[in-house]
Amino acid sequence: MSDRAITVVRAGALSTVQDLGRPGHAHLGVGRAGALDEPAHRLANRLVGNGPEAATVETTLTGCAVRAHGTVTVAVTGAPCPVTVDGRPVAWGAAVRVPDGSVLDVGAPTHGLRGYLAFSGGVDVEPVLGSRSTDVLSGLGPPPLADGAVLALGAPRPVPAGPDAVPFPGPVRELVLPVLLGPRDDWFTDAALRTLASGGFSVSPASNRIGMRTEGPALERAKEGELPSEGMVLGAVQVPPDGRPVLFLADHPTTGGYPVVGVVPERRLPAAAQAVPGTPVRFVPRRPRAAAVAPGQVAP
């Protein structure tokens, strides 16, 4: 560990330490966690010379501010936002040198929801099960940032030449999510599946790192009662008793008893991580392709 560190001056609404998560422990009841917008996390690390596994700070809605101890190279990606050092504007989406004692302030996003702060050397908190990620559901990993907290930084690597510009797809005006139906789509009526595909949903303000909740029409059940708890995966679209779909994100529980109508592919989840409350949501359900049949076998 180096003697470089940051002190949290303004923690913001919910700022947490995140890396690529701790996959492979679901059978033990331990979720993955990790950055919700993984491409933004990887880009921020690349801009300051870190490997993708280095821990960043993920901010939510209001940004945060930190004071540098030792000169630190920083990059801010994810949701575009104003960035200042000691009150002077600096670049978003580029490597920025923050002198010893200076305050880096990351403001509220102009659009989008979550920002990623990468520091040269990465945030060097103690790993838990191989990851430095905060899991807000289980409480594993470091606690969310609090004013006055001090986070150590690792030894920096050389900073690569910066790009001319960092691409950003722009604000999400409608969140379009493909849904691979199953395993419990038979728990819903044909009318419910038409409702799922017809739109009318929006992102609920009750959404968080565990799941993106929706507002809109309820999905009608074809079966009564509840399931025994079964395994849940990242991207599962679970339907609780109120009938409004919930899209499971990085801090989702590893088991659940409500039926899963389908699963959204992981590559489409970063857009959900940046969708602000009120964003229209359109699910696009499709059936899984028939499993390939080996020679000499009969299709089920």
N, C-alpha and C positions, 0 to 999 in steps of 0.2 A: 504494500500500500504506500502511495506517495503522500507528501504533506499538503497536496492540493485538495481543496474542498470548496463547497458552497454552503452558505447559510441562507435559509428561507426567510425572506423579508415579508412576502405576501404569498400565502399558500394557495389562494384561490378557492373556487367552489369544491373541486375534487381534483387534486393533483396526486398522482401515484407514480412510483417507480415501476417500470415495465421493461421486459426484454422479450425474447421469443417464447417465453412460458415454460411450463414443465409438463410436456406431453408424456404419455406412457404410464401414468399412474392412476388412470380411471378405475382400474380393477381394485384399487385400494381406497377408492372414494375420494381421490384427490384430483381436482380439475386442472385444466391446462393453464388458465390465466394468460398473461402476455398482452402485448400491445393490440388494441382493437383495430387500429389502422396499421397493419404490419408494413405495407409498402412505405408509408410515411416514416415509420420508425427506422426502417432499413436505410432510407434516403438520408435522414438526418445523421445517422452514424457514418455513412459513406462520406458525407460532406466534411466531417471533422477528422477523418482518417481512422475511425473505429471499424472493427469487424461488426457484422450484423448481430452478433450475440451480445454486444455491449448493452448495458442498461441505460435507458433514457428516462426522462420525466414526461408523463402523459398528463396534459392539462384538459380541463373540461369547462367550456363555456366562458370562463372569466380570466383565463391565463394565470400567471403567477409572476413573482419577482424574486430574484436571488442575488446575493452578494458573493463575488469571487474572492477566494483566498489563494493567491498565486495567479499568475496570468493564465487564462483559460480560453481555448477556442470553442465557440458555441455555434450551433446551427438550429434554427427553428423551422419545422415543416408541419405538414398536416393542414389544418384549417388556416387560411391566410389571416394575418393579424398584424397590428402595429407592434414593432419591436424597438426598444430604446436601450441605450447604455448611458447611464447617468443623465437621463433626460434627452439625449440626442438621438434622433432617428437613425437606425441602422437597417441593413437588409434582412428581409425575411427570405428563407430559402437559400441562404448562402453562409459560408463560414465567416464568423465575426470574431475578432480578438477582443476579449474583455479583460482589461488590466486588473491587477491586484487591487482589491478594495472597491472596485466599481460595481454598480448595481445594474443587472440585466432585467428589464421589465418586459414581459410578454403580455400584451393586452388582449381584450376580448376579440374573438374572431369577427371578421367582417361578414363571413359566411362560413358554414360548417360548424363543427362542434368541438373537435378535439385537436390539440396541438402537441407536437413532440419536440422536446429540447434534448439535443445530444451535446455532451461535453467531451472534449478530447480526453481520452482515457476511460470514459464511461463512469457511471455512478457505481461506486465500489462498496455497496452495502453487503452484509453477510448473506450468501445464498442459502436457500432452503430447498432441499430436494433438487439441487442443481440449477435453481433459477432465483433471480433477484426480484421477480415480479410480485406485486401486491395482488392478492386475491381477496376482493372485498366480501365475497360470500363466506369463505372458510376462515379468513383472517390470517392465512399463511403469508409469509413474506413481510417486508417492512410496512409499518403503518402508513396511511396517507400522510402527505406532507402537512406539517403544522408550522405556524410562525415560530421562528427561532431555531428550528431543527437544523442540524449540521449534517451534511452528506459528504463523505469522503469521495474523492475521485481517483481513478487508477492512473497509471503512468501513460502519458500521451504517446501516440505514434505520429510520424510525419503527416502533415495535412496535404492531401493531393491538390493538384490544380483544380480550381472550381469550374463548374459549368457556366456557360453564358447565361442560362436561364433554367429555372426549375419548372417543369410543366405542372399545371394544375387543371383538372377538368372543369372547374367552375362549379358554382352552386348546384346542388341537386334539386331540380324543380319537381321531379317525380322519381321516387325510388322504385325501380323495376327489379323484382326478385324472382328468378326462376325457382320453381319448387318441384323437386322430384317426389312424386306422391308415394306415400307409404312410411312406416309399416302399418299404420292404423287408419288409413283413409276409409276402410270399410266401416268404421265407427260413425261415419257421417253420411247423410243422405246425398243423393245426386244433386238436389237443390243446393245443399251446402257447398259442394264442390263448384257449382256454377257461381254461387255467391263469392267464393274465394277468388275466382277468375274475373269477376265483373268489376272489381275496383271498389271505391267507396271507403277504403281504409286510409288512415293517416297515423303518423308517429305520435304516440302518447307522451305527455310530459312525465309520466311515471317510468319511462325507460331509464335504464342504467347499464352498467357493465355486465350485469347478469343476463339481461334480455331486453330486446326492443319490443315494448308493448305497443299494441295498436288500438285505435279507436275506430268504430265503424260497425257494420252489420255483424250479427252473431251467426256462427256456423251451427246449423241444426244437426243434432245427434240422431243417428239411426239406432244406436244401442244405449241403453240406460246403464247406470252403475259406473264403477270405476275399475281401472286396471290394477293389478298388483304392480308395485314399483318395478321398473325395468330401466335398462341403461339408456342414457341420453347422450347425444353427440352434439358437437359444435354445429350450428346451423339448423338444428331441429326446430320445426314450427309446432309448438305444443299448444293445445287448445284447452284452457281451463274451463270451469263450469259456466262462466259468463259468455263463452262462445267466441271471444275475441282472440285471434292468434297472437302468440308471443314467439318472437324469433330469438333463440338462445345464442348469446354471444360468449366471449372468452371466459367469464366467471360463472358460467351456468352450472347447476348441480349435475352430478354424474348419474343420478337416478331420478325418476319421477313417475307418478301414477296417472297423469292426464294423458290422453291419446295424442300421438304425434301424427299430424295429417301429412307431413312431408318434410323434406330437408332441403335447405338452400345451400348450393355449393359454396365451399369456403372462400373461393376467389371473389365471390360477390359480397362478402361481409364487410370489407372496408367501407364501401359506400353507405352501408347501414350505420356504421360507427360515426359517420359525419352528418347523418340526416337529423336536422333539428326538429323539435316538436312541431307538429302541424304539417310536416312534409307529406304530401300524398304518397300512398304506397299501392303498387299494383303487383299482385302475385301472378305468376305465369305458371300454372300447374302443367305437368307433363308426366306421362307414365314412363317407368324405367324400361330400357330396352330389354328384350328377351335374353336370358342368359345363353351364352354360347354352349352348344352341345358337342361333347367330344365324340369322335368316331366310335360307332358301336353302341352308343348310349341312346336312350329315348328321352325326348324332352318331357319334363313333368307337366 
